[in-house]
Amino acid sequence: MQNSSAVRVLVVDDEPLVRWSIAETLRADGYDVVEASDAKAAVRAATEASPTPSLVVLDLRLPDCADLGLLGTIRRLVPDARVVVMTAFGTPEVAADACRLGAFTVLDKPFDLGDLERVLARALAAPPTT
């Protein structure tokens, strides 16, 4: 699945191997990938990256933020970005809360990278949320 328009994606995960796997898969698909390992770096990347990310792949639990607070912050900073939350600690309540806060969807870890690619393609094709 090649993405010729070089859409910028911010990948946020504190697990280096998970972040690397996602980032390399998306780069191979033609995405322009920015990585962050914690909430502070994610906020910096979301606001300092030029252009700002169109997609954010966001781990729910990070060393400096273990709730949906970062999702709310990302949605305020980059309102046009589609956010896909990923978590190993998902519940129906967490998924519902994330979607209410503006997440496109929630993926339960572990997931197949092909599933992530398909979700991101759907997110890009979805009508604007703002």
VENPEWO-V871339 format. One record per backbone hydrogen bond with DSSP energy under -0.5 kcal/mol. CO is the residue of the C=O (numbers start at 0). NH is the residue of the N-H. If there is no record, write none. Layout:
co/nh
CO/NH
CO/NH
This chain:
co/nh
1/3
2/5
6/31
7/53
7/54
8/10
8/33
9/11
9/56
10/12
10/35
11/58
13/15
14/18
15/19
16/20
17/21
18/22
19/23
20/24
21/25
22/26
23/27
24/28
25/30
26/29
28/2
30/32
31/8
33/10
35/12
37/41
38/42
39/43
40/44
41/45
42/46
43/47
44/48
53/81
54/9
55/57
55/83
56/11
56/58
57/85
59/61
61/64
64/61
66/69
67/71
68/72
69/73
70/74
71/75
72/76
73/77
77/80
81/55
81/83
82/84
82/103
82/104
83/57
84/106
85/59
86/108
90/94
91/95
92/96
93/97
94/98
95/99
96/100
97/102
98/101
101/82
104/84
106/86
111/114
111/115
112/116
113/117
114/118
115/119
116/120
117/121
118/122
119/123
120/124
121/125
